Amino acid sequence: MNNQQTLRLLKGVMVLGILLITGGHYIVSYSPLPELWGIKGLLLGASMMAIGLALSLPTKMYLTFVFVKRENTRRRAS
């Protein structure tokens, strides 16, 4: 995989993580699912948020490092 494909994959994983965080928050806060399912509904929402955080944070750090490296190479070229 080249650098562009890796970046595209990481951006997709980051978006998936953010969607999971948002969906988990919706389930816990606004959905009637925790009332219907009890603790299983809360665990579902919390699990979605935890997996979303696990997916989104490392990719954000990697993308930040890539963008900083790209900015430094542009400054050196100027």
C-alpha positions, 0 to 999 in steps of 0.5 A, a space after each residue: 500500500 502506498 502512502 495515499 492509500 494508507 491515508 485514505 484507509 486511516 481517514 475511513 477508520 477515523 470516520 467510522 470511529 466518530 460514527 460509532 461514538 455518535 451512535 453509541 451516544 444516541 443509544 445511551 442518551 436518546 434512544 429507548 433501547 436502554 429502557 427496553 433492554 436494560 443493562 444490555 442496552 447500556 452496554 451496547 451504547 457504551 461498547 459502541 463508544 469505546 470501540 469508536 474511541 479506540 478506532 478514532 484516536 490512534 488514527 488522529 495521532 498518525 494523521 497529525 504526524 503525517 501532516 506535520 511531516 508534510 508541512 515541514 518538508 514544504 517549509 524546507 522546500 520554500 
